[in-house]
Amino acid sequence: MEIEQRSGRIDYSTLEADVAAWLKGHLEHTRETFGEGQAYAAAVELEDEPWTALQWYVEDMRSAARAA
């Protein structure tokens, strides 16, 4: 899954769309790697816990920034 790099600053005006795009890619990656059942379970978990989705998004952005 490729993550678009930005300036390192949070653009709050696009945060919801950014997290939604990340979530779509995350679920696609999960489906390809672990199968449909695991992707469905992840989607249900993240829908029930939106703060977890945001946390995972932030962690992925931090990892990507460190790798750059």
C-alpha positions in Angstrom: 0.0 0.0 0.0 1.5 3.3 -1.0 0.9 6.4 1.1 1.1 9.8 -0.3 3.7 12.0 1.4 2.8 15.5 2.4 4.6 18.3 4.2 4.3 16.6 7.6 1.6 19.0 8.7 -1.9 17.9 9.2 -4.4 19.4 6.8 -7.6 19.3 8.9 -9.7 20.3 6.0 -9.0 17.0 4.3 -8.4 14.7 7.2 -11.7 12.9 6.9 -11.1 12.2 3.2 -7.5 11.2 3.8 -8.5 8.7 6.5 -11.3 7.4 4.3 -8.9 6.9 1.4 -6.3 5.2 3.8 -9.1 2.9 5.1 -10.1 1.8 1.7 -6.5 1.0 0.8 -5.9 -0.7 4.1 -9.0 -3.0 3.6 -7.9 -3.8 0.1 -4.5 -4.7 1.3 -6.0 -6.8 4.1 -8.3 -8.6 1.6 -5.4 -9.4 -0.8 -3.1 -10.5 2.0 -5.4 -12.3 4.5 -8.7 -12.9 2.6 -12.2 -11.6 2.5 -13.1 -12.8 6.0 -10.3 -10.9 7.6 -11.0 -7.8 5.6 -14.7 -7.9 6.6 -13.7 -8.3 10.3 -11.3 -5.3 10.0 -14.0 -3.2 8.3 -16.5 -4.0 11.1 -13.9 -3.3 13.8 -12.9 0.0 12.3 -16.5 1.1 11.6 -17.3 0.4 15.3 -14.2 2.2 16.5 -13.5 5.2 14.3 -10.8 6.4 16.7 -8.9 3.2 16.0 -9.0 3.9 12.3 -7.6 7.4 13.0 -4.9 6.0 15.2 -3.8 3.4 12.6 -3.8 6.1 9.9 -1.6 8.3 12.0 0.8 5.4 12.8 1.0 4.6 9.1 1.8 8.3 8.3 4.5 8.4 11.0 6.1 5.2 9.6 6.0 6.6 6.1 7.6 9.9 7.2 10.4 8.0 9.1 11.1 5.9 6.0 11.3 8.9 3.7 
